[in-house]
Amino acid sequence: MALISANFLVFFLTISLSIPPILTASVVEDLDNLKPPPDFNLTITNNCLRNPNLRYCKASPFDLHEIFKSTIVASHLCNISNNPNCVESFPKIDLHSQPKIAPLYLSFTFFWKYCPLTILSIDLSNGSLKGNFPFEVLNCSQIQQLDLSHNELSGDVPVQNFDHLPNLTFLSLSYNHFSECKISDKNFFKRFNTTSFIHSGLLPNQKKFRVKAVLLLVGFPISVVVTIVWFGWLCFWRPDFLPKFLQRKYKFTPSTLKAATNGLSKRNLVAKSSTSGIYRGILRDGNEVKIEIYWETISRESRRRFVEQCKILVQLHHKNIVPVLGWCDNRRFRAIVTKWIDGENLETWLSRSAPPWKQRVKAFIGIASGICYLHEEWPEVGYDLKTRNIRLSSGEPLISRFKFDHHNSSTKKIYKFGVFILEMVSNRRPLEDFERGETGFVEWVKIHYPDNLENVIDKRMKRTGHIVREATDAIEMGLMCTDLSSGNQPSWDHLSNMVSNIWTCKLSLATRVPMHTSSQQIVHWEILFGPETIVFH
């Protein structure tokens, strides 16, 4: 220990010998009441001059009373630790198996704050210490041995703080209740013998570790398999849940379409036949679609042709053709998905509003334009020209249903177009109004041609002279298309010219506007034919 004056030494020893081995509460009070002797300040100053490394030399603030108390406790602690010469040296603190005083000495923070530099060993084992790790002992950074075993300490051990005890070679924390250390603290365990941590709580529980290892070894492969199965399920059943870049373009699954139609519910059913059904649905991305489902089982070759035609349909881009968004080619569940078009079909439009002739002309001109596009670009594509399957959107007629039949020849397509023209002129429904369907309808028109065409032309339509002439031309074109006699049916080029002539004739009449024509009628014609075609006379 540091040297002190002769007078203080006598006082110091007297106090030390007067304190019993077991410090009581009264002793603690006595320590607080003790006042440093007059020459104590000089003694401390001389000690610091001889050894500036003494801890109290660098204390800030410099509390003389606190330093004095620490020297009193140090003297007593040195004696009860059985050190041979406490006046000259204080090498160890030994409170082993002294549960009544070990906690008390540990509570003297002022002592540990100025821990003597000569202390090399601290033994607080079996001292009934409780609570968290005693951080105070780590102030004695020069120690070589520390024993805290056989106590009831708990909580975390300040592993990082042991880096400031470079001389520490022996450590015992055994038989405590500390929290388990992190794997990142493995270097701390390597520094000391494993016997230092027996039943301390610091080392990972081997049984728990084995259980965790087994769970990891078993759980990880299972989680990988579950993830793969789940991802596979998404890919093959509900790809619409995948990110957009992982989804198969144009390809829908039965599960996706069933989800879009609430399980093919009756509320979503628009039309149904023995072989197909049309549903209105909403895809997961919010797009509203029409889903036409085919129920019949087909051969592998037919299914291949179906897919090939669907790949063509998604490439169709024309203002008079409903956009095809994709298809489903499951063996027992085939479907074509198109954009849903709000608006009525031509059949309802004809029967409900009895549209004037010029609007009917515009309708079959639009359909003719779509057909010519298909004939020139995609002649292999079939379509349905029944008025109930032609949708109206913003005044434009749209082909909305397609057929997949290799027997759908050019002759048959022209025949269907002829029936469509006759329907537009007469406002008659072949399947409902005639026993023999389209065949009976065509024969009925032929019976009235050419002398009684007033019975064919829609009676609700205003029939002026030029309208009757144009309607007659349209009927003749329709009959030519439905004439299956060898060589009598017009070609697509011929039909295109005939349609253009009717349209040109209509434009020439529409654009010759008298000066007294009302502004409301002019606006109506501009909507129908375009403002650039209106010329005043």
Steps between C-alpha positions, in 0.01 A plus 500: 500500500601860464710654773328723756625723784603356835218681688237380255641146515439485876146636453444269207603184694297603804183531292571175317548301819189651655267380219372146560531234228134537411408852398161610627272778393643715778845456352372630166362803679828541686684501167281783378563692821879459496697808405845486340787602735656843442805368317304254280495735205879537520537124524291448185696767317831335588367160397397636160842656453664166565250300288281706265325181383304469824133514407404780737772722352300543182158517668269774380347646700760448771295386804737482796238357737417220252869417453544489878212254538646277227831477689319400820305225317815388318683462830224294656445291187871429473507370857197271476636365168799365698765694313839471685603868504217743432714803573728422208273312256141398428530213244164323538135534601379174648138494614449137414209345694425820687140562391432755774766752406572433130184683379579790736853550372373470144263789571787740584523656153745762627749222580477335159525840335849544654591128495866465619738414219663224704188278500557207263236254617132536595308206646130561570393139455221350710418847627120501454530768234175568315385718216691605192869454431708718741642750254693673782768228518597572140643834616794295630630464148839366610366179662617158385235285671124546552274245668123566515392137508227346718283809524157595371600758244283538189454709187755575232875477551684808363715291269640801315622658826737209559709636215614768747644234732803389297676330797204282596600134462258329736125553499226297667133584445377146567177422683311820432194589296636724228329543162626294211770676299475573130685296241696816416663479848679173422844665539416571864461125566821419317693736729417299816469132590156346453495417873462872558141485378358174641128548577541874461222532243742663258570194288225393255290215635626201308164326510326808372775544245451146375125556476558823309750327273254220428223750436730694269618191313145370462315830478717664237455228235128486580470878464686481168267227376193692620628814326560311176157335520337834576684672215412213267137528604505870417665436163261227390177594679498869596775681306305824542643518855853512363677826410413620151840411354460136613151452356449315175371746244158414350481168690224457761437206731159352591550611862568859393186514285286334766621755753418782257141372465440415868526130427307522170197624695160549341521871575795523262342282230402704193404223254514123488466217250555125512868537410602843629428777745575872502588663831574852613800517731751729669866402500721557802652810333151655474443448126144404411486214250270272306588133541363253247543146631478183288402189693542220251802270518715515188789304358861597545521614137189717535641651814825579318305677223302690764819634655645593160190702413497666842859611443373671186195656668710687756679669209182642346488879511207670327243752615213264405639196681480450876854466647583141597695492828588132514378144531487189717580163340436250778382166358156525660486876531567712195424869489561822311534819701408830335451854621154561641306747285224697667213563263226312322531256213374571149196273541376702799594826331296416190191384688502772767585821318418430134811690386487700173653361185821704512586358844438148376727568205770621735462181706546255213774722352688463830448124505609479138816691591578254780431201273724636225779548756465140611480375141816685400709453817363188671286298256517195727298670777130417524235728654130517584297764314165450673362839599472384861879451503589840351553758776462876472757720670509878448302454179742242357387140436745242633544135406513340843480126446736273313466144375751221484391276219724390216185468287448878528585564133493829309172395334338448838631833630358687200166321550491612865578858398209489256262382772630780724422764232148364453444511877611864512255593222199298616543499879397134502659228713561187295524256789190625683275618215551213254450131549800406285724769644739679265401285202131583550584866546696520172220319312247744644704795365529332159123455484450876533783594267479713289132595488399509868811630673283735709414187699870438565615852589440584868157667517602717796773665296430816301500391138560782252586438137879498536481291819291236324749494212796459735316238705421315177870506407584364844240220463641408161850489651371281785331260257817480292696405812250230596484353149702179527455416131826440326672827404219734610637597839710823488861507608622704796647760265166533322319533831743768614429703185123460541513613863718797401246600234213498750710705742602747227138540396398562857777757546400686184144528628601585852744772399255687278350700786239767417562841652179479704609177677475527880819514708381198699476290182844620384655394831332161464649453150844618618495230767401237245719590202765742631503883478740503204228347274234771559460747208222764483303569179 
